[in-house]
Amino acid sequence: MIVMKFGGTSVGDARAIDRVASIVQGRLTQRPVVVVSAMSKVTDTLLTMARAAGAGERKAALKLCRSLQERHYNTASELLGTALFTQFHAELGADFEALDELLRGISAVGELTPRTTDHVAAFGEVLSSKIVAAAFSARGLNGSHVDSRDILVTDSNYMQAVPQYDETNERLKTNVQPLLDESQVPVMGGFMGASRAGITTTIGRGGSDFSAAIVGAGLGAERIEIWTDVDGILTTDPRICPDARRIKVIGFDEAAELAYFGAKVLHPATVLPAIQKNIPVYVLNSLNPSCEGTRITTHAPQGQNIFKAIAAKKHITIIQVAAPRMLLAHGFLRAIFEAFDRHKVAVDVVSTSEVSVSLTVDSNHSIPALAADLSKLADVKYEGRKAIVCLVGENLREKPGIAALVFRELADKKIRMISQGASEINLTFVIEEDEVPDVIQRLHKTFFAELDPEVFA
């Protein structure tokens, strides 16, 4: 069997869902389980209405809810036709009544908690999965809706819940495997699950990819397909380099590195369950289903090019902690990282010298408080508007002169931090944020002028 995950743009309207049905029709002999995101922009709208309700703006929240209801009704009606939609209308209506009641409750209390946020946010996947399953059935695909909250068991860390794999796998085998055995097409919403107590949770934004990998690993899938609106993973951002090329095959670790450092096609956590079961992941384009996409596998071919891709992560802040007398003292570095932990700020790149430690973090509202905390230990400075550039390839430690080739092209640029030794697969450095387009274009022209046809399309 296979798992096919379709993102928000792939199920964004009736035409897109009809296209999804055609793609799934072509995979029926491979016994697919389909995982879908909310329709495009729906999760953002749900979170906006939840915040409005929490701020006491009940009318604004309910107005957004009605517009969302109309969009889903119109999509379902267009897909199902009058007779089938009449039967389906009541089910959708009950979901929107529940959402309406929830928003009124949030507004009355005047507080939006993480638990309630998850409850609201999950409606997008609940609705899209029901509509897609009904559309499949109307087209003879034997679609069967499965509520992911009955399958994906998580802890109670709302908005970023951690899946509980043993219990989830048990439920997959009990509730989803029999549907496959009966030649049905299970359709599930991604992103959401429930705690052991049955309370709705979500596993973080972009979590539908993660959901698909969990389902695939739990059911022993032959492969996991992530259907999006691009042809696969590219050598760099095509908005910066229009000549960016598709990567045919890439390693799990390379793909995860790219995802973490700015490539938006794939959620980084997606690869984890797949790695453990050695299940290949394919990134495919629902707008261009004939394209082979990108295959992500445990061991990718080496290739003749030094690098596979270049990614950039903007909105970075450098924090510099300087304490000449304390740097080498026992426990000093631990104290620094404990401060980051207390403020829940993740570190991307670290560089140390005899008298200071420099670290990069995502720019956010926590940094002034973190800096104030760190200033109890040492002198602290921080600078925003920086970017991390990451070049990814295999066995970079074994290839002499790579850093020289890269930085020769950037001799006129101010490079703030460099990291290579920590990983065999990337060379990372920090630059000014507004330099990203020029830096990416130069490096892409240098390292991707000629491409190995075994690795690149």
N, C-alpha and C positions, 0 to 999 in steps of 0.2 A: 504494500500500500504506500501511498504518498500523502504528504501534507501540502496543501496549496493555500498560501496566505495572500489575501488581496488588500492592499492599502486603501486609504480614504479616497484618493482620486480614482482608483479602479472601481469603486462602488459609489461614486459621487452623484450619479443620477440614473434614470431608467435606462438610458442608452448604454452607459458604462456597465451596469449590472447585466444587461442583455449580452454584452460582449463577454463578460465573465462567464455567463452560462454557456456560451459557445466554446470558450476555452476549456471549461470543465467537461463539456460533452466529449471533447477530443481526448480526455484522459480517463474516461469511465472504466476502461479495461484495467487501469492501474489502481482502482479502488481508492479514490481520493477522499480525504477529510479536508473540508474547506474552513479556513479561519478568516474572518473579515474584521477590518477596522470599522469605526464609525464612518458615515458618509463625510466627505471632505468638509472641514471647518466646523463640524457639529460639536466636537469636544470643546473647542474654543468657545462656542456659543453657550454650551451648557455651563462651563466654568464662569463665564461672564454673568449669566443669569443667577448662578449660585451666589456669586459675590454681591450682586445687586440685592438679592433677597437678604443676605446677611447684613447689608448696610441699611436695611429697612425700606429699600426701594421696591416695594411689592409690585406695583403696577408695571414698572419697567421689566421686572423679572417675568411676570406673567405674559407680557406682550411678546417677549422673546420666545417664550414657551409656545405661544399660539403660532408664531411664524414658523417655528421648527415643526410643529404638528402639521401645518399646511404643507410644508415641503415633503414630509414623509408620506402624507396621504396622497399627494399628487404623484410622487414616485411610484408608490404601490399601485395606485389606480392605473397608471400608464403601463405598468408591467403586467398586471393581472387581468385587466378588462373589467367591465361592470359587474358581471355575475360573480366572479371569484373575489373581487374586491369587497363586495357586499358581505361575503362570509368572513373576510379577513379584517374588515373595518373595526369590528367590536374589539378584537384582540389589541390592535394598535391603540384604539380609544382608551382601553383600560390602562395601558402603560402611560399614556399622557395624563390621564386622570390622577394616577399615582404620582407623577412628576409634579403636576399642578399642586396637589395636596402637600407634597414635600416642600415645595418652594414657599407655600403659605405658612407652613410650620417654621421654616428657617426665618422668614420675615417676622413672624410673631415673637420668636425667641430673641431675634436680633443678633444671632451669633452663628457663624459658619465654622464648624469643626472639621478636622481632617476626615473623620468618619463620615460626616454628612457630605463632604465634598466628593468622596469616593462614590457614595450612593448616587449623587446627581451625575457625576462623570460617566458612570457605567451605562446610563441610559442610551448613549450613542451606539454602543456595540450591541446592546439588547435589541434595539430597533432595527439596525442594519442587518443583523443575522436573521431575524425573523422575516424581513422583506426578501432577502436573498434566498432563503430556504423556500418561501412561497413561490418566488419566481422560478426556481429550479423545478418545483413540482408542476407548475403550470406549463413547463416546457418538456415534461416527460423525463426529468432527471432523477425523480424519486428523492427529492431533497427532504431532509429530516432535521428540524431545528433541535439543537442541544444547548441548553442554558449552561454557559461556562461556569456559572456560580455553583452548579451542581457537580462540577468536574475538578476545577483548579482550586486546590486547597492551599491556603496561605496562612502566614501568621497575621497578627493584628496591627502591623506597622502600616497604618493607613497612608495612602498616596504613594507608598514605595514598599508594598508588601512583598515578603519573601516566600516563594513557592515551597510547599512541603511535598517533596517528590514522591516519597513512598505512598502516601495516601492518594496523591493525584494519579499516580500510575495505576493504583488499584481501581480507582473510579473510571479511568479510561478503559481498562480491560472489562469492567462490569457493564458500563453504560454506552461506550462508543464502539468497541469491537463487535458486539452483536449486530449493530446496525450495518457495519461493513459486511459481516457474514451474510446478511439478508439483502445485499446489493443495494443498500441505501447510500445516499451521499450525506453524511453528517455535516451540518453547518453550525459553526460556533463563533461567538464573538471573541476577539482577542482582548488583551489589556486588562480584563477583569477576572476576578475569582471571588472566593468567599473564605472567611475564617472558619475554623472548626465549629464555631457557634452559628455559622450560617449568615454572618454579617458581610455585606458586600465590601470588597476591597479592590484596589487596582495595583498593578505592578509597575507603575511609572509610565510617563509619556514615551511613546514608541514601543510600548510593551506588547503590541500585537505580534511583532516579529518574535519576541521572546516566547509568547504563548504558543506560536506555531512550532517552535523548536522543542518546547516542553511536550507538546502533543506528539510530535514526530519521534522524540526519544522514548516516550512512554509506550508507544505502540510499535516501536521497531520499524520505522518507515525506511523505505529504500532511499528516499531523498526528500528534502524540504524545499519547496519552491516559494520564493518571496516575489510576488508580482507587484510591480510599482509602475511608475510612468516614465522610466528611463531604460535604456537598453542593457544596463548592468552597471558594474563598477568601472569607472573611467580612470584614465591616467591622471586626470586632475579635473577641477571644476570647469565645465565647458563654458560657463559665463565669463570666466577669466581667459581661458584658452579655447577658442572655438574649434581648434584642431585636436582637442583631447580625443583619445582613442579608447575603445572598449578593451578591457582585459578579459581574455577568454577564460583563464584559470588562475586562481590565486590561493595561497595557503590560508588556513584559518587564522594563524597568528598575524599575518600581514593584514588581512581584512579587518581584524579586531583593532589593530593599531591605527589603521586608516579611519575607522569609524570613530575611535576615541578622539583623534586629532582633526576632526572636522568633516570627513566624508559623510554626508547625510543619508546615503542610500540604505545603510544597514545599521540597525541598533546593535551596539557592541555586545550586549548580553546575549544576543541571538545565537552566537556561535557556541556558547558554553555547553548546553545540553547536547548539541550536535557533535562537538569534539569528543565528549565522553563516550558516545556510541558510534563514532566514526561514520556519521551520516553526512553525505555531501549536501551543501546548500546551494541552490541556484537563485541568482537574482535575474528576474525576467521582466519584460515590458508588456503590460496588458494592452497597450496601444499598438504594439508591434509584436504579436505573439510568435511570428515566424523567426524572430531573432533568437540566436542561441543563448544570449545573455552571458553572465559570468558564473562559472562554477567555482565554489569555494570548497576546498578539500583539505585533508590533513597534510598531505604531502603534494605540493605543486611542483611542476617541472622548473628547473633552474632558470632556463632562458639565457639569452645572450646579453640582454640589457642589464646594466648595473641595478637600476631601480624599477619597481613595478608601478609606482604612483607617487604623486606629491599631494599632500593635504595641508590646509592651513586652518588654524583655530584662532579666531579674532576675540576681541573683548577680554584680553588677558592683562593682569596686573602683576608686576614684579614687586616682591617684598624682599627687602634687604635687611638682614639682622646682623649688626656688627658689634662684637664684644671682644676686643683684642686679648683681654686677660682671661676670658671665660671659655673661649671657643673649644679648646682642647680639654677643658675640665670634664671630669666624669659626670655624665648625666645631663650635660648642657643641651646636646642635640635632642635628647629625649624630651626635655622640658619644652623645647621649641615645638616639636610635633604634637605634644600633648595639648598645647595651646590651639593648634589647628584643629585637633580633634574636638576640643570643647566647643569651638565655634562652628563645627561641621563644615569646614572649608577644605576641599580636596586640593592636593598639590599635583601639578603636572610635571614640572622639571625642577631639579635641584642642582645647585652648583656651590661648591665650597672653596674657600681660600683659607689662608692662615688666620685671617682676622674676621671673616664674615661668611654668612650663608645667604645665598640668593635663591628664592623660590618663586615659581609662577603659579598663579591661581586664576580661576574665572573671576572677572570683575563682578562684584556684587555688594549689597548693602552691609554685609558682615565685616568687610575689610577694616573700616575705622575701629570697630570694637576689638577685632583681632589685633590690630596694630597697637592699640592701647594696652592690651593684655601682654603682648610681646615686649613692650617698652619697659615692663617691670624686670625683664631679664637683660636687655641690651638696648643699644640705639637702633631705632627702626625707621626706615624710609620706605615709601611705596610709590610706584609710578604706574599709571594706567595707559590705555591706548596702545598696548603692545599686541603682538600676534606671534603664535608658534607656527613655524613651518616644519613639516615632517616629511622626509623622503624615505620611502619604505622599499626594501628589497631583501633578498635572502643572503645570509652568510657575509654580511658587510665587513665583519672583523677580518675575514680572510682575504679581503681585496685591498691591497696597498694603494695609497694615494687617493682614496675617494674624497676625503675631506679637502685635499688640495684642489681637486677638480671642481668641487662645489663652490668653494669660497673664492677661487680665481674668478668665477663668473660674477661674484658679488663684491669685488674689491672696493667699490665705491660706497658700499652700504655699511651702516652701523650695526654690527652683530653684537647682541647683548649677552646671550648665554648659548653654550653649545653642549650637547649631550650625544655621545655615541656609544661609549663603552658599556653602558647599562644594558644594551640590547644588541643582539646580532642582526636585527632586522630593520632598525631605523637610525637615521641621523637627524637630529632635531636641533633647531636653533631659534632664537627669539629676535624679532625685528620690530620696527615701528609699524603700527597697524596700517597706515596709509601706504606703506611700501609693498604690501602683499601682491597686488596685481603685477607690478613690474618684476618682482623677484620670482614669482611663479612662472611668468612668461619666459624669462631668461632661462631658468632651469629646465623648463619643459622643452624649449628649443634645443638646449644642449644635450639632454639625456634621452630625448624621445624623437630625435630627427630620423633615426632608422630603427625599425621595430622588428623583433623576432616574431615571425608569423605563427610560431607554435604557441605563443603566449598572448599576443595582441591581435585584434581584428583590424 
